[in-house]
Structure formats: structure tokens, C-alpha cells
Amino acid sequence: VVAVPVVVRREVRGVLYGALREPLVLGDRTFDAAVAAARDVEQALAVRDEVRQLLAATRPDPVAEPGAAPAAWEDVREAHRELRALMPKVTDPALRDELLAVCGRLAAATGTPAPGAREVQLAPREIDVLACVAAGATNAAAAERLGLRPETVKGYLRSAMRRLGAHTRLEAVVAARRAGLLP
């Protein structure tokens, strides 16, 4: 029998067990494999905890905004993403400006930017890409939705991340929401 603890941030979150029905000696390779598997589980749990913490930080406070259900905010975010995706197809400049104004109102629906949020200006296409990423789209899926090439989406995303001071896609979405650029 082999038992390896799964420790995340100095807290035991579980134990990984392995056993054989036959009396065999388990060597270092078996033990090393069990430890590696436990470390993989630890990393997955740590990432999951971090994602939950970041998502909780992006959700509006239900106490501050009574009646604002999380599902309603997801609808607002989806409507914002769909409008942003439609913009390149609109040839009338006046209509495009109206759509941009509506998108700005949706993005501002969360209220004022978070305290300490950076003043950032992003290009419209960078916001389009971030809106798709916020909805969970991969670069390829965002490219398909926006009528771009995946490499172009990657470039816009990289530029937005640099301007927002983010190192990951999730950080970029959180920073854009805090800056009031995304709902």
C-alpha cells in the first residue's frame, strides 16, 4: 500500500492511495510515480482555487446591487460579446457608433471602475477579443466569431494583456472588468 498526502498551501486536502493485491515490494519508481501524481492533483486544486477566487472577485457584490443575479450578469456579458462581434459587419458609421455607445453602457453597468483600477485605453478589436475570451472562447473560436485569423486574435490578446499589465488570459479579463471595459 502506498499513501501520499495531497497538500495545497500547507493544508492536507486529500490522500492518494495505491495498493496491490499481491505481496510485492514497491520500489522507488513506484513511489516517485505516486508522489508525481499527488503533485499533479495539488497543482490542479491550487489552480481551481485561484480561478474560483478570481471569478468571485469579478462578480458583482449581491449586497451592493440587490436583485442583480449572477445569471443576469452573464446575460449582460453575453449580449455585450454578441454586440461586439456584430460591429465589424456594420458598414453604417452612425449605426456602428450607436452600437459602441450601447456596448459602453453595458460595460459600465457594473458601476464605477474598481478602486485602484488602472486607466487603460484598448482598441475596439482588443475589447472584442477580450469579450470572446471572457466568454470562454479559445483563440480559434474567437477568430471564427470575429472573422479574423487565430494569429491575429493572439496578437490582439497579447497587446491587450500588455496594456492591462496581465500575464494570463484570465488576468486580462479580470483587469478589463475592473477598468470598466467589460461588463
PEVENQUI-V724177 format. One record per pair of residues at least 12 apart in sequence whose C-alpha atoms are under 10 Angstrom apart, sorted by sequence separation. I is the first residue (numbers start at 0). J is the second residue. If there is no record, write none. Layout:
# PEVENQUI-V724177
i:j
I:J
I:J
This chain:
# PEVENQUI-V724177
i:j
2:14
3:15
4:16
17:29
83:95
86:98
129:141
137:149
138:150
139:151
140:152
141:153
156:168
159:171
160:172
162:174
163:175
1:14
2:15
3:16
17:30
59:72
85:98
86:99
128:141
131:144
138:151
139:152
159:172
162:175
1:15
2:16
3:17
58:72
127:141
128:142
131:145
138:152
139:153
157:171
160:174
1:16
2:17
58:73
83:98
137:152
138:153
156:171
160:175
163:178
0:16
1:17
2:18
17:33
82:98
83:99
128:144
137:153
159:175
0:17
1:18
16:33
82:99
127:144
128:145
0:18
1:19
15:33
83:101
127:145
138:156
0:19
15:34
79:98
82:101
83:102
0:20
79:99
82:102
15:36
16:37
81:102
124:145
0:22
15:37
79:101
80:102
0:23
14:37
79:102
128:151
129:152
0:24
1:25
13:37
78:102
79:103
99:123
128:152
132:156
0:25
15:40
79:104
127:152
128:153
76:102
79:105
128:154
129:155
3:30
13:40
75:102
78:105
79:106
125:152
128:155
129:156
1:29
2:30
12:40
13:41
124:152
125:153
127:155
128:156
1:30
4:33
5:34
12:41
76:105
125:154
126:155
127:156
3:33
4:34
11:41
75:105
76:106
125:155
126:156
129:159
2:33
3:34
5:36
6:37
7:38
75:106
124:155
125:156
128:159
129:160
1:33
2:34
3:35
5:37
6:38
12:44
123:155
124:156
125:157
1:34
3:36
4:37
5:38
7:40
8:41
75:108
122:155
125:158
126:159
135:168
3:37
4:38
5:39
6:40
7:41
75:109
121:155
125:159
135:169
2:37
3:38
5:40
6:41
7:42
124:159
125:160
133:168
5:41
6:42
7:43
72:108
122:158
132:168
133:169
4:41
5:42
7:44
8:45
72:109
86:123
87:124
121:158
122:159
132:169
6:44
7:45
86:124
121:159
133:171
134:172
5:44
6:45
120:159
121:160
129:168
132:171
133:172
83:123
84:124
87:127
119:159
129:169
132:172
133:173
7:48
83:124
86:127
121:162
131:172
67:109
85:127
120:162
121:163
129:171
130:172
133:175
83:126
84:127
119:162
120:163
129:172
133:176
83:127
84:128
118:162
119:163
129:173
64:109
82:127
83:128
117:162
118:163
119:164
130:175
64:110
80:126
81:127
84:130
117:163
126:172
129:175
130:176
80:127
83:130
84:131
116:163
117:164
129:176
79:127
80:128
82:130
83:131
133:181
60:109
80:129
81:130
126:175
133:182
59:109
80:130
81:131
130:180
58:109
59:110
79:130
80:131
129:180
130:181
57:109
79:131
80:132
129:181
130:182
77:130
80:133
76:130
77:131
80:134
121:175
126:180
127:181
76:131
119:174
120:175
126:181
57:113
77:133
119:175
76:133
77:134
84:141
88:145
117:174
118:175
76:134
87:145
88:146
116:174
117:175
120:178
85:144
86:145
87:146
116:175
118:177
119:178
121:180
84:144
85:145
116:176
117:177
118:178
119:179
120:180
73:134
84:145
113:174
116:177
117:178
118:179
119:180
83:145
84:146
112:174
115:177
116:178
117:179
81:144
112:175
113:176
114:177
115:178
116:179
80:144
81:145
112:176
113:177
114:178
112:177
113:178
111:177
112:178
113:179
109:176
110:177
111:178
112:179
109:177
111:179
112:180
106:175
107:176
110:179
106:176
109:179
107:178
108:179
106:178
107:179
109:181
110:182
106:179
107:180
108:181
109:182
105:179
106:180
107:181
108:182
104:179
105:180
106:181
107:182
103:179
104:180
105:181
106:182
103:180
104:181
105:182
102:180
103:181
104:182
102:181
103:182
102:182
80:181
79:181
80:182
79:182
78:182
76:181
77:182
75:181
76:182
75:182
73:182
72:182
54:169
57:172
58:173
53:169
57:173
53:170
56:173
57:174
54:172
57:175
58:176
50:169
54:173
57:176
50:170
53:173
57:177
56:177
59:182
58:182
57:182
